[in-house]
Amino acid sequence: MPTRDDALEAVIGAWDEDLRAGRQSVLLAWRRKDVAALNRLARQRRIDAGVVSGPEIEAPGGKPYAAGDRVVTLAPSGDGRFVTS
């Protein structure tokens, strides 16, 4: 029987495949703990691929960022389709 971890890995695998194929892709989750897990797994994939590299800085709140990290702001996209909160 598939587990939550299996589902997270499958989602990250599909997202990574999209990015490698040059397609735009977005990861969405309902619960904050799932958002945190997806962010952690996605960032590790990008580090392993050499996309995120170099020294890290720590933002207020303790989250690390480095060159190549993708940052989502708390505002709607230009076409208003996605809003984060």
C-alpha positions, 0 to 999 in steps of 0.5 A, spaced: 500 500 500 502 506 498 504 511 503 504 519 504 512 518 503 511 514 496 506 520 494 510 525 496 516 522 492 512 521 486 509 528 486 517 531 486 519 526 481 513 528 476 515 536 478 522 534 476 521 531 470 517 537 468 522 542 469 528 537 466 523 537 460 523 545 460 516 545 462 513 550 467 510 546 473 508 548 480 507 544 486 501 545 491 499 542 497 493 543 502 496 542 509 502 546 511 506 540 513 505 537 506 508 544 503 514 544 508 515 536 505 515 538 498 519 544 499 524 540 502 524 534 497 524 539 491 530 543 494 534 537 495 533 535 488 535 542 485 541 541 490 543 534 487 542 537 480 547 542 481 541 548 480 542 550 487 549 551 489 554 556 493 553 559 500 547 559 504 544 565 507 539 564 513 533 569 512 529 571 518 525 565 521 531 560 519 530 558 512 536 557 508 537 560 501 542 559 496 543 561 488 538 558 484 533 557 489 526 559 487 522 564 491 514 564 491 512 571 494 505 572 497 502 575 492 498 573 486 501 571 479 501 576 473 494 573 471 491 572 478 491 564 477 495 563 483 495 566 490 499 563 496 498 565 503 
